[in-house]
Amino acid sequence: MKRFGVVFLILFMGWLTACSSPVEVTFQSAESTATAVPLVTFTASPVQLSTPNEPALPSAILTPTAMMLPGPTPTAVPLADFSALRVVTIESNAFGWMIQFNLPGIKQPLNLKLDNKEYRCGVDERYPERLFCQGLAKPLIDQPMKLVFFNPESGAEVYRSNLIIPLAFVVPPTPVGYLHTACEERGKQVSCETECRIDPDGNPCIVATCTDACGPYFAVHSCPDDMPLPSPSCTAEQWVMMKKRYQIP
């Protein structure tokens, strides 16, 4: 009886399936149904991050202070007219040799080198335009020498030139029994009688006799003794050169 019921149930279900209409299944391609999804782009934008408030720093306050301005720097060159430099006298003494220079405006001591022979120079209030240079070595006479003045403190060179000391400027030794009477006006109000000639070799030479406020001062005779006369005179340039060489005003 049970077996008959099972068979009947199966047959009934098959009949229902055959009577129902078939289900139509359709497929669509993914391309036709897919919708375009817009791309999302991201743009970086500055983001202000909040920072904790920092304490305000104290600002610099400018307050007036006393400032020392540099004073005038002492110059190594003394206020002197070296263009007027000339020898007044040269003489020997117990300490070597003393050379007196006429140097207007000199106010301070200097050091001197004549052909690398050293001399120390000082000033005297009684003779405001004189420079007195003392050294052990005797300088060359009637020969050109290199003259260099130095600042005694810094060693800086102050003035450089060439110099000839004529023999006439050398003070002769005082004879025994005579007093050495130095004239304070020596070298002032100098006046000279001068002749400049051309010697047989074609070189200029000069003959001069000079006096000062004290009387006869010095003489120069650089021409040869057998100088023929008459002889041609020097040119203006040669005249200036010879007067400068022998310090003739």
C-alpha positions as CSV (number, residue, x, y, z in Angstrom):
1,M,0.0,0.0,0.0
2,K,2.9,2.3,0.9
3,R,4.7,1.4,-2.3
4,F,1.6,2.4,-4.4
5,G,1.4,5.8,-2.7
6,V,5.0,6.7,-3.5
7,V,4.7,5.7,-7.1
8,F,1.6,7.8,-7.5
9,L,3.3,10.9,-5.9
10,I,6.2,10.7,-8.4
11,L,3.9,10.4,-11.4
12,F,1.9,13.4,-10.2
13,M,5.0,15.6,-9.9
14,G,6.2,14.7,-13.4
15,W,2.8,15.7,-14.8
16,L,3.0,19.1,-13.1
17,T,6.5,19.7,-14.6
18,A,5.4,18.9,-18.1
19,C,2.4,21.2,-18.0
20,S,4.3,24.3,-16.8
21,S,5.9,26.6,-19.6
22,P,9.6,26.6,-19.8
23,V,11.5,29.6,-18.3
24,E,13.6,31.6,-20.8
25,V,16.9,32.6,-19.5
26,T,18.7,35.5,-21.3
27,F,22.2,36.7,-20.8
28,Q,23.5,40.3,-21.4
29,S,27.1,41.1,-22.0
30,A,28.8,43.0,-19.3
31,E,29.9,45.7,-21.7
32,S,26.3,46.7,-22.6
33,T,25.1,46.8,-19.0
34,A,28.1,48.3,-17.4
35,T,27.9,52.1,-16.8
36,A,30.9,54.3,-17.0
37,V,32.1,55.2,-13.6
38,P,33.7,58.7,-13.5
39,L,37.3,58.7,-12.3
40,V,37.8,60.6,-9.1
41,T,40.9,62.7,-9.0
42,F,42.4,64.1,-5.9
43,T,44.2,67.5,-5.8
44,A,46.5,68.1,-3.0
45,S,45.7,71.3,-1.3
46,P,47.7,73.0,1.5
47,V,46.4,72.2,4.8
48,Q,47.1,74.6,7.6
49,L,48.0,72.7,10.6
50,S,47.1,74.4,13.8
51,T,50.1,74.9,16.0
52,P,50.0,75.8,19.6
53,N,50.5,79.4,20.3
54,E,54.2,80.0,20.9
55,P,55.2,82.5,23.5
56,A,56.3,85.9,22.0
57,L,60.0,86.4,22.2
58,P,61.2,89.7,23.5
59,S,62.3,92.0,20.6
60,A,65.7,93.8,20.6
61,I,65.4,97.3,21.9
62,L,68.1,99.7,20.6
63,T,69.3,102.0,23.3
64,P,71.7,104.8,22.7
65,T,75.2,104.1,24.0
66,A,78.3,106.2,24.1
67,M,80.7,105.2,21.2
68,M,84.4,106.1,21.2
69,L,85.4,107.4,17.8
70,P,88.9,106.6,16.8
71,G,91.2,109.6,17.2
72,P,93.6,110.8,14.6
73,T,96.2,108.2,13.8
74,P,99.7,109.6,14.1
75,T,101.5,109.7,10.8
76,A,104.9,108.2,10.3
77,V,106.0,111.2,8.2
78,P,106.8,114.3,10.2
79,L,105.6,117.7,9.1
80,A,108.8,118.8,7.4
81,D,109.8,120.3,4.1
82,F,112.2,117.7,2.7
83,S,112.5,119.6,-0.5
84,A,114.6,122.2,1.4
85,L,116.8,119.6,3.1
86,R,120.5,120.5,3.0
87,V,123.7,120.0,5.0
88,V,124.8,122.9,7.2
89,T,128.0,121.5,8.7
90,I,129.7,118.2,9.5
91,E,132.3,117.8,12.3
92,S,133.9,115.2,14.4
93,N,133.5,115.1,18.2
94,A,134.1,112.7,21.1
95,F,131.1,110.5,20.0
96,G,131.9,110.2,16.3
97,W,130.5,112.5,13.7
98,M,127.8,115.2,13.9
99,I,125.9,116.2,10.8
100,Q,123.7,119.3,10.9
101,F,120.8,119.5,8.4
102,N,118.6,122.4,7.6
103,L,115.1,121.0,7.5
104,P,112.2,123.5,7.8
105,G,109.2,122.2,9.9
106,I,111.0,119.3,11.6
107,K,109.5,118.6,15.0
108,Q,110.5,115.1,16.0
109,P,113.6,112.9,16.0
110,L,114.5,110.6,13.2
111,N,116.9,107.9,12.3
112,L,119.2,108.3,9.3
113,K,121.2,106.0,7.1
114,L,123.9,107.3,4.8
115,D,125.1,104.4,2.6
116,N,123.9,102.0,5.4
117,K,125.8,103.9,8.1
118,E,123.5,104.6,10.9
119,Y,122.9,108.0,12.7
120,R,120.5,109.1,15.3
121,C,118.9,112.5,14.7
122,G,117.4,114.9,17.2
123,V,116.0,118.4,17.4
124,D,116.9,121.5,19.5
125,E,114.3,124.1,20.5
126,R,116.9,126.8,20.1
127,Y,117.2,125.9,16.4
128,P,113.7,125.1,15.1
129,E,114.8,124.3,11.5
130,R,117.8,122.1,12.4
131,L,118.2,118.4,12.6
132,F,121.3,117.1,14.4
133,C,122.5,113.6,13.4
134,Q,125.1,111.8,15.4
135,G,126.9,108.6,14.4
136,L,130.2,106.7,14.8
137,A,131.1,106.5,11.1
138,K,132.4,109.3,9.0
139,P,130.2,109.8,5.9
140,L,131.7,110.0,2.4
141,I,132.8,113.4,1.3
142,D,132.4,114.7,-2.2
143,Q,130.8,111.4,-3.3
144,P,127.1,110.6,-3.8
145,M,125.4,108.6,-1.0
146,K,122.0,107.1,-0.5
147,L,120.2,109.1,2.2
148,V,117.2,107.5,4.0
149,F,115.3,108.8,7.0
150,F,113.3,106.5,9.2
151,N,110.7,106.9,11.9
152,P,112.6,105.8,15.1
153,E,109.4,104.2,16.7
154,S,107.9,102.3,13.8
155,G,111.0,101.9,11.5
156,A,108.9,103.1,8.6
157,E,110.8,104.9,5.8
158,V,110.1,108.7,5.8
159,Y,112.2,110.1,3.0
160,R,114.8,108.8,0.5
161,S,117.2,110.7,-1.7
162,N,120.8,111.0,-2.8
163,L,123.3,113.3,-1.1
164,I,126.7,114.8,-1.7
165,I,128.5,116.4,1.3
166,P,131.1,118.8,-0.1
167,L,134.4,119.0,1.6
168,A,133.8,122.7,2.4
169,F,131.1,121.7,4.9
170,V,133.5,119.7,7.0
171,V,134.5,121.8,10.0
172,P,138.3,121.6,10.5
173,P,139.6,120.6,13.9
174,T,140.1,123.4,16.3
175,P,143.8,124.1,16.7
176,V,145.3,123.8,20.2
177,G,145.0,127.1,22.1
178,Y,141.9,128.3,20.2
179,L,138.4,128.3,21.4
180,H,135.7,126.7,19.3
181,T,133.2,129.5,18.9
182,A,130.1,128.3,17.1
183,C,127.8,130.9,15.6
184,E,124.1,130.4,16.3
185,E,123.2,132.1,13.0
186,R,125.3,129.6,11.0
187,G,123.5,128.5,7.8
188,K,121.1,131.5,7.7
189,Q,120.9,134.2,5.1
190,V,123.2,132.2,2.7
191,S,124.4,134.0,-0.4
192,C,126.7,132.6,-3.0
193,E,128.7,133.7,-6.0
194,T,128.6,130.9,-8.5
195,E,130.0,129.9,-11.9
196,C,129.0,126.8,-13.8
197,R,131.3,125.7,-16.7
198,I,131.8,122.8,-19.0
199,D,135.2,121.1,-18.5
200,P,137.4,119.7,-21.3
201,D,135.7,116.2,-20.9
202,G,132.3,117.8,-21.5
203,N,131.0,117.5,-17.9
204,P,129.6,120.4,-15.9
205,C,131.6,121.8,-13.0
206,I,130.9,124.5,-10.6
207,V,132.9,127.1,-8.6
208,A,131.1,128.9,-5.7
209,T,131.9,131.0,-2.7
210,C,129.1,131.4,-0.1
211,T,128.6,133.5,3.0
212,D,125.9,133.4,5.7
213,A,124.9,135.5,8.7
214,C,128.1,134.5,10.5
215,G,130.4,135.5,7.6
216,P,132.3,133.2,5.2
217,Y,130.4,130.0,5.1
218,F,131.8,127.5,2.5
219,A,133.2,127.2,-1.0
220,V,133.0,124.7,-3.8
221,H,135.5,124.2,-6.6
222,S,134.7,121.1,-8.7
223,C,136.4,122.3,-11.9
224,P,139.9,121.0,-12.8
225,D,142.8,123.3,-11.9
226,D,144.0,123.4,-15.6
227,M,140.6,124.5,-16.8
228,P,141.1,126.3,-20.1
229,L,139.6,129.8,-20.3
230,P,137.3,130.8,-21.7
231,S,135.1,127.7,-21.3
232,P,131.4,127.3,-22.3
233,S,128.8,127.9,-19.6
234,C,126.4,125.3,-18.3
235,T,122.8,125.1,-19.6
236,A,120.0,126.0,-17.3
237,E,119.3,122.4,-16.5
238,Q,123.0,121.7,-15.7
239,W,123.1,124.8,-13.5
240,V,120.1,123.6,-11.4
241,M,121.6,120.1,-11.2
242,M,125.0,121.3,-10.0
243,K,123.5,123.7,-7.4
244,K,121.4,120.9,-6.0
245,R,124.3,118.5,-5.9
246,Y,126.4,120.9,-3.8
247,Q,123.5,122.4,-1.9
248,I,124.0,125.9,-3.2
249,P,120.9,128.1,-2.7
